[in-house]
Amino acid sequence: MDLLVVTLASLLAGFVDAIVGGGGLVLMPALFATFPGTAPATLFGTNKGASVWGTAMATWQYSRKVTLPWPALGPAAVAALGASLAGAWLVTQVSPHYLRKALPVLLLLLLAYTLAKKDLGRSHAPRFAGRAETGVLCAIGTVIGFYDGFFGPGTGSFFVFLLVRVAGYDFLNASASAKLLNTASNLAALGLFALTGHVWWHFVLAMAAANMAGSLAGTHLALKHGAGFVRLGFLVVVSALILKTGWDAFLR
């Protein structure tokens, strides 16, 4: 029964994550509720073991329909991976506890800005090209990749927002590009969790298959309905993240 519950949660997480990120909002609470006495590191590692396959599947699906800036995204993915490793190492030295109270505030500002700028991310007009685009995407990959390794919640949403606001992408292209960067940062974290024995591989196999199935469905919807649909999904996920992280920080 436990395997069934977390596998269904992984299916839904893959669906949500493929559209705009935020799959951890679904899967992590399900893991903690199903296995309340388990070390958090093991649940985080198992989550990464399942979700990395969904983000990789979404990257592949998007790349078939959306023209991704591979010359800039490739180095940015490497930067995200390296920064995520650095963040994961730092969290073994310093507690990220202080970020708990700051995160819902940051997400609220992000939501308010997106709502105020009604045309934000509706049209695809990249602001940079060539080396400038590579530099900007590497900076985004480094900053958010480090955050993913150090703390994590909302990583996909932060990737999408910065690609829209800073790089000038529409929400569809931003979500597609974010998937590759998120896959890289997830791989780094998964590697560390695996090396320390914090991955339940016997659960990951079924959860990964479900996550990829959900990812296929979510990517299909995003590609079918375009940037406006992804923008709406972004607003919904960020609102849910504000509620969840606010509850954890101030009310729990």
Buried (B, 14 or more C-beta within 10 A) or exposed (E): EEBEBBBBBBBBBBBBBBBBBBBBBBBBEBBBEBBEEBEEBBBBBBBBBBBBBBBBBBBBBBBEBBEBBEBBBBBBBBBBBBBBBBBBEEBEEEEBEEBBEEBBEBBBEBBEEBEEEEEBBBEBEBEBEEEEBBBBBBBBBBBBBBBBBBBBBBBBBBBBBBBBBBBBBBBBBBBBBBBBBBBBBBBBBBBBBBEEEBBBEEBBBBBBBBBBBBBBBBBBBBBEBEBEBBBBBBBBBBBBBBEBBBEBBEEE
